[in-house]
Amino acid sequence: KVWSGEVSLKKLEVKTEALNFLQLPITVVSGYIGKIYLKADWTALSSKPVVVEIEDVYLIARPKTDFSSEEKVALETAIHAKLRRLTAWQQLKLASPSLGQKTGASWTETLATKIVNNLQISIR
């Protein structure tokens, strides 16, 4: 059914480490996603939206308690460094609006950008 442009996945287990990259102050103990539905018109990916519907997300989480004081300081330092870089980038971008825009992007890059720009995600 993938080639028809519709995919439906049900009762998916969430890996306990799935949200670790977000560095949230919680630990996922368990969880599942009731349904993920994907609809894409493969012949018109650059002009029609790719629709992703996520339903019934259930997570059991607990507060993270295994932070050492060194990890806290390192995390705060990293956050502040990222904020400084983001602020500097924003100031540079405001000063020169054409900065950071690629020219001559490949067909694949152009298509991927259009797909992401047309992506419609809903979580219920």
C-alpha positions as a printed Julia matrix, in Angstrom:
124×3 Matrix{Float64}:
  0.0    0.0    0.0
  3.02   2.31   0.28
  3.05   2.9   -3.47
 -0.6    4.0   -3.33
  0.57   6.88  -1.16
 -0.98   5.78   2.12
  0.68   4.1    5.08
 -0.93   3.32   8.42
  1.06   2.0   11.37
 -0.67   0.96  14.59
  0.31   0.15  18.16
  3.94   1.27  17.98
  6.07   0.95  21.08
  8.11   4.03  21.98
 11.74   3.31  22.77
 12.68   4.54  26.24
 15.63   6.5   24.82
 13.57   8.08  22.0
 13.46  11.54  23.58
 16.99  11.62  25.01
 18.24  13.9   22.21
 15.91  16.62  23.53
 17.76  16.63  26.87
 14.5   16.94  28.8
 14.49  16.7   32.59
 12.46  13.47  32.3
 13.14   9.83  31.58
 10.66   7.87  29.49
  9.75   4.67  31.31
  7.45   3.29  28.61
  5.01   4.4   25.98
  3.25   3.73  22.74
  1.72   5.49  19.77
 -1.74   4.3   18.81
 -1.49   5.18  15.12
  0.68   6.97  12.58
 -0.97   7.68   9.23
  1.03   8.99   6.27
 -0.46  10.21   3.02
  1.72  11.34   0.13
  1.04  11.82  -3.56
  4.28  10.44  -4.96
  3.66  12.03  -8.35
  3.26  15.52  -6.88
  5.64  15.62  -3.89
  6.83  19.1   -4.76
  3.36  20.63  -5.01
  1.0   18.67  -2.76
  1.37  18.28   0.99
  2.64  15.17   2.73
  0.21  14.56   5.58
  1.3   12.88   8.81
 -1.3   12.2   11.49
 -0.2   10.88  14.86
 -2.89   9.66  17.25
 -3.01   8.44  20.81
  0.47   9.11  22.14
  0.9    7.71  25.63
  4.08   8.08  27.66
  4.96   7.17  31.2
  7.8    9.37  32.36
  9.54  10.22  35.58
 11.73  13.15  36.56
 15.38  12.67  35.79
 17.27  12.35  39.05
 20.67  11.19  37.88
 22.14  14.62  37.08
 25.48  15.18  38.74
 26.45  18.74  39.56
 29.14  18.59  36.86
 26.55  17.51  34.27
 24.27  20.38  35.31
 27.05  22.92  34.88
 28.07  21.41  31.53
 24.46  21.44  30.32
 23.93  25.07  31.38
 27.21  26.08  29.73
 26.23  24.33  26.49
 22.8   25.98  26.5
 24.29  29.43  27.02
 26.85  28.83  24.25
 24.09  27.75  21.84
 22.04  30.83  22.73
 25.04  33.09  22.08
 25.67  31.45  18.68
 21.99  31.73  17.79
 21.9   35.4   18.74
 25.05  36.09  16.72
 23.58  34.25  13.7
 20.32  36.19  13.97
 22.16  39.51  14.11
 24.29  38.53  11.12
 21.2   37.36   9.21
 19.41  40.65   9.92
 22.43  42.61   8.74
 22.69  40.6    5.5
 19.41  38.9    4.48
 21.0   37.05   1.56
 23.53  35.37   3.87
 22.99  31.65   4.25
 20.91  31.27   1.09
 22.3   28.62  -1.2
 22.46  29.09  -4.9
 22.41  26.28  -7.39
 20.85  23.72  -5.05
 20.62  20.22  -6.46
 17.3   18.75  -7.6
 17.25  16.48  -4.54
 17.86  19.39  -2.15
 15.16  21.45  -3.84
 12.65  18.58  -3.67
 13.48  17.84  -0.02
 13.0   21.51   0.86
  9.62  21.61  -0.89
  8.48  18.42   0.87
  9.46  19.81   4.28
  7.78  23.13   3.51
  4.57  21.31   2.49
  4.62  18.88   5.42
  1.43  18.85   7.48
  1.7   17.14  10.87
 -1.17  16.75  13.3
 -0.98  15.11  16.71
 -4.19  14.1   18.43
